[in-house]
Amino acid sequence: MSLPSKVKIVEVSPRDGLQNEKEFIDTSIKIELVNRLSQAGFPNIEAVSFVSPKWVPQMADGAEVMAGITRYPDIIYSALTPNLRGLEAAVAAGVDEVVIFGAASEAFSQRNINCSIAESIARFEPVAEAAKAAGLRLRGSISCALGCPYQGETPIESVVDVARRYMALGCDEIDVADTIGVGTAVRVKQVMQAVSQVVDPTRISGHFHDTYGQALANILAAMETGISIFHTSVAGLGGCPYAKGATGNIATEDVLYMLRGLDIDTGIDLDAVVDIGQWISGHIGHKSSSRAGNALAARKVA
């Protein structure tokens, strides 16, 4: 199959990228990060999450972040909402899209939330109903879609089953997420083709972590199956606590560099994103893990 001419990038660094940082990042830095990403041309930014601050203290200021950002009318600002309380906070904060999440791995679901996959997704029914009643977009994320730290490879039929359940909840978009970054190109094609049998491929997104350095190849493989929405994180921010040695999400700069080389349009300013990656890395105190970002930044200095 030919590659898409245009790809939608969902930038997840403000939420997925920052949530595991040990030191609390000042709210003003989070607001500036979202604003800079908005100016760079991202069509969808995962800005905050409304989860218990006891579990994710870094995300405790979600309402303040949403109140402080400069909103662009053509940008979707998303929030992770695991329950009705989170959904109510998201509505009050004026988000455009809410995100629910469940694992395709039975072992992961049992180990982490002590219930089956079916039970975990059933819990989202009132959240989905309330989101739709509020006129919000609803996105469902399938974690551990390509592998699980407890059971190994995730059965493809389990991923398809979760996708089917999300569709029944009314999800507008469904993320196939390689949470621990173990996926390879052939398996990605198999999973995406299977999910495409129950979900329109224009509503499927790929969310790849780069633990084993396979994320760019996996994005290319997914595009070959007709997928044209991908999640990335500037500077490669973010990690997975369940994957030893995980380097986090695929870096936005690396993906944009690859897509530019393929002549695929994103509407995003790569130079601006390189600057954002270097800026936020300086604020959180560790070097950007984006190889393209660091190389392009070095060329600017030279």
Summary of the structure (lengths in Angstrom):
residues: 302
radius of gyration: 17.7
end to end distance: 40.4
largest distance: 55.6
contacts: 1094
relative contact order: 0.14
helix: 46%
strand: 17%
